Amino acid sequence: MPPNNPRVRIQGTVRYESYGFEEIEGKLVKKVREHVYDRILARDVVRIIFFLPHDHHHLITGVAHALDSYLRAIDGHPGALSEYTCCWWESFKLTETGWDRIRETLEPKKPRFFEDYEPHDARFAEKDGADPYFTLFGEQGNGYSFKYHARLPWREPPPPSVSVLSATLPTEHLEEHGVQHVRELAMTMASRLPFATGHAGLALDLWHPIYDQLDRLRTEIFRHPGFDVRKASHFDGMGTRVDGIHWMNFLGPPVLSELGGAAGLRARLHSPATSVQELEGERTVITLGDAPEAGDTTQGQTLPAYRELARLLEPHLEPFPWGYLARKSPEVEEELRRWWRRFLD
């Protein structure tokens, strides 16, 4: 059974404006409409994510396998996935047409490199499907999702550019099906993905960025360091850097070789909760405990295995990603920087 981790659910009001036209006295007048509705702004999930330094045409088989593995894992949960986006399409109800679009995205096509676009066409490369992506999700706040976004294909890709694949499960799924079910899903998804890094563990699924919700979530994220709040995506240019410390930590080249491979990791990691498992293709997974843990600093649960791995991986960790906040709020930046280093300081 997984540890008795806390549930985090933050309900709030979302406001946004949309624009339309209304005919008044024979003339079309632009109207602004305000929409207000309640939704879950933050909820606890298990997140699985992989950073893939490869173009889409090298990833199709692995992505299709990961998607099929995820769908099998959530079988028996009707409505888990009910909407989708695909490439530049807006979100729609998930129907057979939607599945056709997603499967078409995963069909092999001759790659077209970004350098081959004429200057006047390059800005439309995304709509041309140069960086295919799709998202599957369920009723708002239900905790299920599957996302894939390929990088733009260059003949010589910029080193930070990666494709990103991620999936989430509500923590209720973990409690219902058990830790082994989730562990096997993460391992199966990883098995055919040529990742540089990746991870699986507890996270907060956020509707707004963390810096917009810090007042609501401050107590939770500092008390329970095992929750991740970083919404990494292909836009972040992760490259081969490591996105923090988590329950399951997947490492491939070049970071793994720089650490001396699985043998080097075992020699330097001594926590009894830590296991190092070699995978095919010069890859490995470091698992911190039998199940993901949120920790509780008020009870002295500081997750020592996580802290040990953080010290080992510190030279390879992604630099603090929210530095631009200094122009908006130095106080928020400093607070989030302290959270970012919660396993190091």
C-alpha positions as CSV (number, residue, x, y, z in Angstrom):
1,M,0.0,0.0,0.0
2,P,1.2,3.5,-0.7
3,P,2.0,5.8,2.2
4,N,-0.9,7.9,3.6
5,N,-0.1,11.0,1.5
6,P,-2.1,14.1,1.8
7,R,-4.7,15.1,-0.7
8,V,-4.5,18.6,-2.2
9,R,-7.5,20.1,-3.8
10,I,-7.8,23.9,-4.4
11,Q,-11.1,25.1,-5.7
12,G,-11.3,28.6,-7.2
13,T,-13.0,30.9,-9.7
14,V,-11.7,31.3,-13.3
15,R,-12.5,34.5,-15.3
16,Y,-11.7,35.1,-18.9
17,E,-13.0,37.2,-21.8
18,S,-14.0,36.2,-25.3
19,Y,-14.8,38.3,-28.3
20,G,-17.6,38.0,-30.7
21,F,-19.8,40.1,-32.9
22,E,-23.4,41.1,-32.5
23,E,-25.7,42.8,-35.0
24,I,-27.1,46.0,-33.7
25,E,-29.2,48.2,-35.9
26,G,-27.8,46.5,-39.0
27,K,-24.2,46.8,-38.0
28,L,-21.8,44.2,-36.6
29,V,-20.5,45.4,-33.3
30,K,-17.6,43.7,-31.5
31,K,-18.7,42.5,-28.1
32,V,-16.6,41.4,-25.1
33,R,-18.1,38.6,-23.0
34,E,-16.8,37.8,-19.6
35,H,-17.0,34.1,-18.5
36,V,-16.8,33.1,-14.9
37,Y,-16.8,29.5,-13.6
38,D,-15.6,27.4,-10.7
39,R,-13.0,24.7,-11.2
40,I,-10.2,22.8,-9.5
41,L,-7.1,25.0,-9.6
42,A,-4.8,22.4,-8.1
43,R,-5.0,18.7,-7.4
44,D,-2.6,15.9,-6.5
45,V,-1.6,13.4,-9.2
46,V,1.1,11.0,-10.1
47,R,3.0,12.4,-13.1
48,I,5.2,10.4,-15.5
49,I,7.3,12.5,-17.9
50,F,10.2,11.9,-20.4
51,F,12.5,14.3,-22.1
52,L,13.5,13.0,-25.5
53,P,16.3,14.6,-27.5
54,H,15.0,13.3,-30.8
55,D,12.7,14.4,-33.7
56,H,9.2,13.1,-34.2
57,H,10.0,10.6,-36.9
58,H,12.4,8.8,-34.5
59,L,9.8,8.7,-31.7
60,I,6.6,7.5,-33.4
61,T,6.8,3.8,-32.4
62,G,7.8,4.6,-28.8
63,V,5.1,7.3,-28.4
64,A,2.4,5.0,-29.8
65,H,3.6,2.2,-27.4
66,A,3.5,4.6,-24.5
67,L,0.0,5.8,-25.4
68,D,-1.3,2.2,-25.8
69,S,0.3,1.3,-22.4
70,Y,-1.4,4.3,-20.7
71,L,-4.8,3.4,-22.3
72,R,-4.5,-0.2,-21.0
73,A,-3.6,1.1,-17.5
74,I,-6.7,3.3,-17.3
75,D,-9.1,0.7,-18.9
76,G,-12.1,0.4,-16.7
77,H,-12.3,4.1,-15.9
78,P,-14.9,5.4,-18.3
79,G,-14.7,9.1,-18.9
80,A,-11.1,9.3,-17.8
81,L,-10.2,10.8,-21.1
82,S,-13.1,12.8,-22.8
83,E,-11.5,15.7,-24.7
84,Y,-8.5,16.3,-26.8
85,T,-6.4,18.8,-28.8
86,C,-4.3,17.8,-31.8
87,C,-1.7,20.1,-33.4
88,W,-3.3,23.5,-33.9
89,W,-6.8,22.3,-33.4
90,E,-8.8,23.7,-30.5
91,S,-10.1,21.3,-27.9
92,F,-12.9,19.0,-28.9
93,K,-14.9,16.1,-27.4
94,L,-12.9,12.9,-27.9
95,T,-14.7,10.9,-30.6
96,E,-13.7,8.5,-33.3
97,T,-12.7,11.5,-35.4
98,G,-10.4,12.7,-32.6
99,W,-8.7,9.3,-32.4
100,D,-8.3,9.3,-36.1
101,R,-6.5,12.6,-36.0
102,I,-4.2,11.4,-33.2
103,R,-3.4,8.2,-34.9
104,E,-2.7,10.1,-38.1
105,T,-0.2,12.2,-36.1
106,L,1.6,9.0,-35.2
107,E,1.8,7.7,-38.8
108,P,5.3,7.9,-40.3
109,K,5.9,10.8,-42.7
110,K,9.0,12.1,-44.5
111,P,10.5,14.7,-42.2
112,R,10.8,18.3,-43.3
113,F,13.5,20.2,-41.7
114,F,12.9,23.7,-40.4
115,E,15.7,25.0,-42.5
116,D,13.8,24.0,-45.6
117,Y,11.0,26.3,-45.0
118,E,10.9,29.6,-47.0
119,P,11.2,32.6,-44.7
120,H,7.5,33.6,-45.3
121,D,6.4,30.0,-44.5
122,A,8.6,29.4,-41.4
123,R,6.3,31.1,-39.0
124,F,3.5,28.6,-40.0
125,A,5.7,25.6,-39.5
126,E,3.7,24.6,-36.4
127,K,0.4,24.6,-38.3
128,D,2.0,22.6,-41.0
129,G,2.6,19.9,-38.4
130,A,6.4,20.3,-38.2
131,D,6.2,19.8,-34.4
132,P,3.2,17.4,-34.0
133,Y,1.6,17.3,-30.7
134,F,-1.6,16.2,-29.0
135,T,-3.2,16.2,-25.6
136,L,-5.8,13.9,-24.1
137,F,-7.6,14.9,-20.9
138,G,-10.8,14.2,-18.9
139,E,-13.4,16.2,-17.1
140,Q,-11.7,19.2,-15.4
141,G,-9.8,18.2,-12.3
142,N,-10.2,14.4,-12.7
143,G,-6.4,14.0,-12.8
144,Y,-6.1,12.0,-16.1
145,S,-4.1,13.2,-19.0
146,F,-1.6,12.2,-21.8
147,K,0.5,14.8,-23.6
148,Y,3.1,14.6,-26.4
149,H,4.8,17.5,-28.1
150,A,7.6,16.9,-30.6
151,R,10.4,19.4,-31.1
152,L,10.9,21.2,-34.4
153,P,13.2,19.1,-36.6
154,W,16.5,20.8,-37.5
155,R,19.4,19.1,-39.3
156,E,21.5,20.2,-36.4
157,P,19.1,20.6,-33.5
158,P,19.9,23.2,-30.8
159,P,21.3,21.3,-27.8
160,P,18.5,22.3,-25.4
161,S,15.6,21.2,-27.7
162,V,13.7,18.1,-26.8
163,S,10.4,16.4,-27.4
164,V,8.4,15.8,-24.3
165,L,5.9,13.1,-23.4
166,S,4.0,13.1,-20.1
167,A,1.0,11.4,-18.5
168,T,-0.9,11.9,-15.2
169,L,-3.0,9.7,-13.0
170,P,-5.1,10.8,-10.1
171,T,-3.7,9.6,-6.7
172,E,-6.9,7.8,-6.3
173,H,-5.8,5.5,-9.2
174,L,-2.6,4.7,-7.3
175,E,-4.6,3.9,-4.1
176,E,-7.1,1.8,-6.0
177,H,-4.7,-0.2,-8.2
178,G,-1.6,-0.2,-6.0
179,V,2.0,1.0,-6.4
180,Q,3.1,-1.9,-8.6
181,H,0.5,-1.0,-11.2
182,V,1.9,2.5,-11.5
183,R,5.5,1.4,-11.4
184,E,4.9,-1.1,-14.2
185,L,3.2,1.6,-16.3
186,A,6.1,4.0,-15.9
187,M,8.6,1.2,-16.8
188,T,6.5,0.1,-19.8
189,M,6.2,3.6,-21.1
190,A,9.9,4.1,-20.7
191,S,10.9,0.8,-22.4
192,R,10.7,2.1,-26.0
193,L,11.4,5.8,-25.5
194,P,15.0,7.0,-26.1
195,F,15.0,9.4,-23.2
196,A,17.8,11.6,-21.9
197,T,16.0,12.0,-18.5
198,G,12.6,11.4,-17.1
199,H,10.7,10.8,-13.8
200,A,7.6,9.6,-12.1
201,G,6.2,10.7,-8.8
202,L,3.8,12.9,-6.9
203,A,2.9,16.3,-8.4
204,L,0.3,19.0,-8.2
205,D,-1.6,19.5,-11.4
206,L,-2.1,23.3,-11.6
207,W,-4.5,25.3,-13.7
208,H,-2.5,28.5,-13.2
209,P,1.3,28.7,-13.0
210,I,2.6,28.1,-9.5
211,Y,3.7,31.8,-9.1
212,D,0.1,32.9,-9.6
213,Q,-1.1,30.5,-6.9
214,L,1.7,30.7,-4.4
215,D,-0.5,32.3,-1.7
216,R,-2.9,29.3,-1.9
217,L,-0.2,26.6,-2.1
218,R,2.7,27.9,0.0
219,T,1.9,25.8,3.1
220,E,1.4,22.6,1.1
221,I,4.5,22.8,-1.1
222,F,6.9,23.6,1.8
223,R,5.4,21.1,4.2
224,H,5.3,18.3,1.6
225,P,8.5,18.4,-0.5
226,G,7.6,15.3,-2.4
227,F,5.1,17.2,-4.5
228,D,6.4,18.6,-7.7
229,V,4.9,21.8,-9.1
230,R,7.1,22.3,-12.1
231,K,5.1,22.1,-15.4
232,A,8.0,21.3,-17.7
233,S,7.3,21.3,-21.4
234,H,9.2,21.3,-24.7
235,F,9.3,25.1,-24.6
236,D,11.6,25.0,-21.7
237,G,14.6,23.6,-23.6
238,M,15.5,21.0,-21.0
239,G,18.2,19.3,-23.1
240,T,19.9,16.6,-21.1
241,R,19.5,18.3,-17.7
242,V,17.6,16.7,-14.9
243,D,14.3,18.1,-13.8
244,G,14.5,17.7,-10.1
245,I,14.3,14.7,-7.8
246,H,11.3,12.3,-7.8
247,W,10.2,8.9,-6.7
248,M,11.4,7.2,-10.0
249,N,14.3,9.0,-11.8
250,F,15.1,7.8,-15.3
251,L,18.6,8.6,-16.6
252,G,20.2,8.0,-20.0
253,P,23.1,9.4,-21.9
254,P,25.0,11.6,-21.4
255,V,24.2,12.2,-17.7
256,L,24.3,8.5,-16.8
257,S,27.8,7.9,-18.4
258,E,29.1,11.1,-16.7
259,L,28.0,9.5,-13.3
260,G,29.8,6.2,-14.0
261,G,26.7,4.3,-15.1
262,A,24.6,2.1,-12.8
263,A,27.7,0.9,-11.0
264,G,28.8,4.4,-10.3
265,L,25.4,5.3,-8.9
266,R,25.3,2.3,-6.6
267,A,28.7,3.1,-5.2
268,R,27.6,6.6,-4.3
269,L,24.0,6.1,-3.1
270,H,23.7,4.5,0.3
271,S,20.1,5.1,1.4
272,P,18.4,1.8,2.2
273,A,15.3,3.1,0.4
274,T,17.2,3.6,-2.9
275,S,17.4,1.0,-5.7
276,V,19.2,1.3,-9.0
277,Q,18.0,-0.8,-11.9
278,E,19.7,-1.0,-15.3
279,L,17.6,-0.8,-18.4
280,E,18.4,-1.6,-22.0
281,G,20.2,1.0,-24.1
282,E,22.6,2.3,-21.5
283,R,19.8,3.7,-19.3
284,T,18.8,3.3,-15.7
285,V,16.1,4.1,-13.2
286,I,16.7,5.2,-9.6
287,T,13.7,4.5,-7.4
288,L,13.5,6.1,-4.0
289,G,11.4,3.9,-1.8
290,D,8.6,1.4,-2.3
291,A,6.1,4.1,-3.1
292,P,6.0,7.9,-3.8
293,E,6.0,10.0,-0.7
294,A,5.0,13.5,-0.1
295,G,6.9,13.8,3.1
296,D,6.0,16.1,6.0
297,T,8.5,18.5,7.4
298,T,6.4,19.2,10.4
299,Q,6.8,15.5,11.4
300,G,10.5,15.3,10.5
301,Q,9.8,13.5,7.2
302,T,12.3,15.3,5.1
303,L,12.8,12.4,2.6
304,P,16.5,11.7,3.1
305,A,16.8,9.4,0.1
306,Y,15.6,12.3,-2.1
307,R,18.2,14.6,-0.5
308,E,21.0,12.2,-1.1
309,L,20.2,11.8,-4.8
310,A,19.8,15.6,-5.1
311,R,23.4,16.1,-3.8
312,L,24.7,13.6,-6.3
313,L,22.8,15.1,-9.3
314,E,23.2,18.7,-8.4
315,P,25.8,19.5,-11.2
316,H,23.3,18.0,-13.7
317,L,20.1,19.6,-12.4
318,E,18.2,22.2,-14.4
319,P,19.1,25.7,-13.3
320,F,16.3,27.6,-11.5
321,P,13.7,28.1,-14.2
322,W,11.8,31.1,-13.0
323,G,14.5,33.8,-13.0
324,Y,12.4,36.2,-15.0
325,L,10.2,36.7,-12.0
326,A,12.8,39.1,-10.6
327,R,11.4,41.7,-12.9
328,K,7.9,41.1,-11.5
329,S,8.3,40.0,-7.9
330,P,11.7,39.4,-6.3
331,E,10.0,38.1,-3.3
332,V,8.1,35.4,-5.2
333,E,11.3,34.5,-7.1
334,E,13.3,34.0,-3.9
335,E,10.5,31.9,-2.3
336,L,10.3,29.6,-5.4
337,R,14.1,29.4,-5.5
338,R,14.0,28.2,-1.9
339,W,11.4,25.6,-2.9
340,W,13.5,24.6,-6.0
341,R,16.5,23.8,-3.6
342,R,14.3,22.1,-1.0
343,F,16.4,18.9,-1.2
344,L,19.8,20.7,-1.3
345,D,19.7,23.4,1.5
